[in-house]
Every structure is written in structure tokens, then in C-alpha cells.
Amino acid sequence: MSDWSALFAEMEKAKRRLVASDREGLWRHASRKPPATPERIAEITAVTGCPVDPEYAEFLLHADGWPAVLQDIDLFGTADFGSAAYAEAQELVRVTEDEGIVERESGSARLIPMGASRTDIDILVMPGATEIMRPAPVIWLAGGEIERYRTFSEFFRGMIAENHAEADSLA
């Protein structure tokens, strides 16, 4: 499994660079939320009808979501599942699936939102399955597939790189 302490330190460094570069206040800047309890993580399954990906669950044990993980995209924590933001993300996922914009993984029942933009059409999804047989990919959608990460930890590393790139572009 991932060394979340090291990944959080990397993300916090990227976020500090971004805050320093964002002189016009384009983006929200927030820190990760405090850790979730295993009981709260288990409640996600009741909302989604699918087991929680083990890497995402491990992340939640260290940080119960991360508001503005990239620009205005919030990475959902346990309290977000079943919220208005989650319902809006589900609707975007439904439209995306209906239009055949994203290719689903074999064996997945549907796409489960795990993050969304507050002001745009960006959504982060994981294929939901009836049982976890291997790590689930994270798919970043915004009118089409932007990026597909093999695992949640690979996605998180990608968000670190995206924050550094955004800081570079604003500098």
C-alpha cells in the first residue's frame, strides 16, 4: 500500500507552490480533511451499493476527502456520499454513460463518483463492482475522458503533478 504521509507531504508542497503562484485568486485552496473512521468508510457501500476500493479506503483513513484537490475539483470524503454534490455528480455520470463517452471496465456495474468540480463538468469516477478483485482505476471526466489512472494512488500522484503544473503555468 501507499505511504500516505509522504504523498500528503508532496501534495502539500504542490499546494503551497500553487497558493504562492495564484496571485489573482483563481482557485480555492484547502487542506485535506481529518481522517475518517472505518465505520464511516463502510457507510459508503450503503450509498453506492459497491464495496469501497481498498486504496481509496486507506486514503480515507488518513484524510476524509480533500476539497479543491485540483483547482475547484473536490475529492469526496465519507460525508459527501449521498450529498447534493454527490447527486449532481451522479447525474453527470448518467449523462456520460448514456452518451457512451467513457468505456467501462469489464465486470463493473456502473461508475461511482468520487469527486467533482463545484463550477464545471469535471468529475472523478471509479468503476463500481460487486466485489473488489483488483484495484479500481480512477477516471477523470470532463465532457470526455481526460485521464485514466490505474489505481487510486496513481491518481493521487497525478493530482500532485497537476498542481505543480498549474503552479508553473501561473508563475
C-alpha positions as CSV (number, residue, x, y, z in Angstrom):
1,M,0.0,0.0,0.0
2,S,1.0,3.6,-0.3
3,D,2.9,5.8,2.0
4,W,0.2,8.4,2.5
5,S,2.4,10.6,4.8
6,A,4.9,11.0,2.0
7,L,2.2,11.6,-0.6
8,F,0.5,14.2,1.6
9,A,3.8,16.0,2.1
10,E,4.3,16.1,-1.6
11,M,0.7,17.3,-2.2
12,E,1.0,20.0,0.5
13,K,4.3,21.2,-1.1
14,A,2.5,21.4,-4.5
15,K,-0.5,23.2,-2.9
16,R,1.9,25.8,-1.2
17,R,3.5,26.5,-4.6
18,L,0.1,26.9,-6.2
19,V,-1.1,29.3,-3.5
20,A,2.0,31.4,-4.0
21,S,1.5,31.4,-7.8
22,D,-2.2,32.1,-7.7
23,R,-1.9,35.9,-7.3
24,E,-5.3,36.6,-8.8
25,G,-7.1,34.1,-6.5
26,L,-8.4,31.9,-9.3
27,W,-8.7,28.8,-7.2
28,R,-10.0,27.7,-3.9
29,H,-7.2,26.5,-1.6
30,A,-8.0,24.0,1.1
31,S,-6.3,21.3,3.2
32,R,-7.2,17.7,3.5
33,K,-9.9,16.8,6.0
34,P,-9.2,14.9,9.2
35,P,-9.2,11.0,8.9
36,A,-12.4,9.0,8.6
37,T,-13.3,6.1,10.9
38,P,-13.6,2.6,9.4
39,E,-17.4,2.8,10.3
40,R,-17.8,5.9,8.2
41,I,-15.9,4.3,5.3
42,A,-18.2,1.3,5.5
43,E,-21.2,3.5,5.1
44,I,-20.1,4.4,1.6
45,T,-21.1,1.0,0.4
46,A,-24.7,1.6,1.6
47,V,-24.9,4.7,-0.6
48,T,-23.1,3.2,-3.7
49,G,-24.1,-0.4,-3.5
50,C,-20.5,-1.3,-4.2
51,P,-17.5,-2.1,-1.9
52,V,-15.0,0.7,-1.4
53,D,-11.8,0.4,-3.3
54,P,-9.0,-0.6,-0.8
55,E,-6.6,2.2,-1.8
56,Y,-9.4,4.8,-1.6
57,A,-10.4,3.4,1.8
58,E,-6.8,3.6,3.0
59,F,-6.7,7.2,1.8
60,L,-9.9,8.0,3.7
61,L,-8.3,6.6,6.9
62,H,-5.7,9.3,6.6
63,A,-7.8,12.1,5.1
64,D,-11.6,12.1,4.8
65,G,-11.6,13.9,1.5
66,W,-9.7,16.8,0.1
67,P,-11.6,20.0,-1.0
68,A,-10.1,21.6,-4.1
69,V,-7.7,18.8,-4.6
70,L,-7.1,20.4,-8.0
71,Q,-8.5,23.8,-8.9
72,D,-12.1,23.6,-7.9
73,I,-12.4,19.8,-8.0
74,D,-13.3,18.3,-4.6
75,L,-12.2,14.7,-3.8
76,F,-15.1,13.3,-1.8
77,G,-14.9,12.2,1.8
78,T,-17.4,10.0,3.6
79,A,-19.8,12.8,4.3
80,D,-20.1,13.7,0.6
81,F,-21.6,10.3,-0.4
82,G,-25.3,10.9,-0.5
83,S,-24.9,14.7,-0.5
84,A,-26.2,17.2,-3.1
85,A,-22.7,17.3,-4.7
86,Y,-22.8,13.5,-5.0
87,A,-26.3,13.6,-6.6
88,E,-25.1,16.2,-9.1
89,A,-22.0,14.1,-9.9
90,Q,-24.2,11.0,-10.3
91,E,-26.4,12.9,-12.8
92,L,-23.3,13.9,-14.8
93,V,-22.1,10.3,-14.7
94,R,-25.5,9.1,-16.0
95,V,-25.4,11.5,-18.9
96,T,-21.8,10.5,-19.7
97,E,-22.8,6.8,-19.6
98,D,-25.9,7.4,-21.8
99,E,-23.8,9.2,-24.4
100,G,-21.2,6.4,-24.4
101,I,-18.4,8.9,-23.6
102,V,-16.5,6.6,-21.3
103,E,-15.6,2.9,-21.7
104,R,-16.4,0.9,-18.6
105,E,-14.2,-1.7,-17.1
106,S,-15.3,-5.3,-17.6
107,G,-17.2,-6.5,-14.6
108,S,-18.2,-3.1,-13.4
109,A,-21.8,-2.4,-12.7
110,R,-21.6,1.4,-13.1
111,L,-19.4,4.4,-12.5
112,I,-19.3,5.7,-8.9
113,P,-18.5,9.4,-8.5
114,M,-15.7,10.1,-6.0
115,G,-15.1,13.7,-6.7
116,A,-16.5,16.7,-8.7
117,S,-16.0,20.3,-9.7
118,R,-18.1,22.8,-7.9
119,T,-18.3,25.1,-11.0
120,D,-17.6,22.9,-14.1
121,I,-18.3,19.5,-15.5
122,D,-15.2,17.7,-14.2
123,I,-16.0,14.5,-12.3
124,L,-13.8,11.8,-10.9
125,V,-15.2,8.3,-11.0
126,M,-14.3,4.7,-10.2
127,P,-15.9,1.7,-11.7
128,G,-18.2,0.0,-9.1
129,A,-18.1,-3.7,-8.8
130,T,-19.9,-6.3,-6.7
131,E,-16.6,-7.3,-5.2
132,I,-13.1,-5.9,-5.2
133,M,-10.9,-8.3,-7.1
134,R,-8.2,-5.8,-8.1
135,P,-7.5,-2.1,-7.5
136,A,-10.0,0.1,-9.4
137,P,-8.9,2.7,-11.8
138,V,-9.8,6.4,-11.3
139,I,-11.2,8.1,-14.4
140,W,-11.2,11.9,-14.8
141,L,-14.1,13.0,-17.0
142,A,-15.0,16.5,-18.3
143,G,-17.2,16.1,-21.4
144,G,-15.0,13.1,-22.3
145,E,-12.3,11.1,-20.7
146,I,-9.4,13.4,-19.7
147,E,-7.2,10.8,-17.9
148,R,-7.5,7.2,-16.6
149,Y,-5.3,6.2,-13.7
150,R,-4.7,2.6,-13.0
151,T,-5.1,2.9,-9.2
152,F,-6.2,5.5,-6.6
153,S,-2.6,6.1,-5.5
154,E,-1.6,6.7,-9.1
155,F,-4.4,9.2,-9.4
156,F,-3.3,11.0,-6.3
157,R,0.3,11.2,-7.7
158,G,-1.3,12.6,-10.9
159,M,-3.1,15.3,-8.9
160,I,0.2,16.3,-7.3
161,A,1.8,16.6,-10.7
162,E,-1.3,18.6,-12.0
163,N,-1.0,21.0,-9.0
164,H,2.7,21.5,-9.8
165,A,1.9,22.1,-13.4
166,E,-0.8,24.6,-12.5
167,A,1.7,26.5,-10.2
168,D,4.2,26.6,-13.1
169,S,1.6,28.0,-15.5
170,L,0.5,30.7,-13.1
171,A,4.1,31.7,-12.1
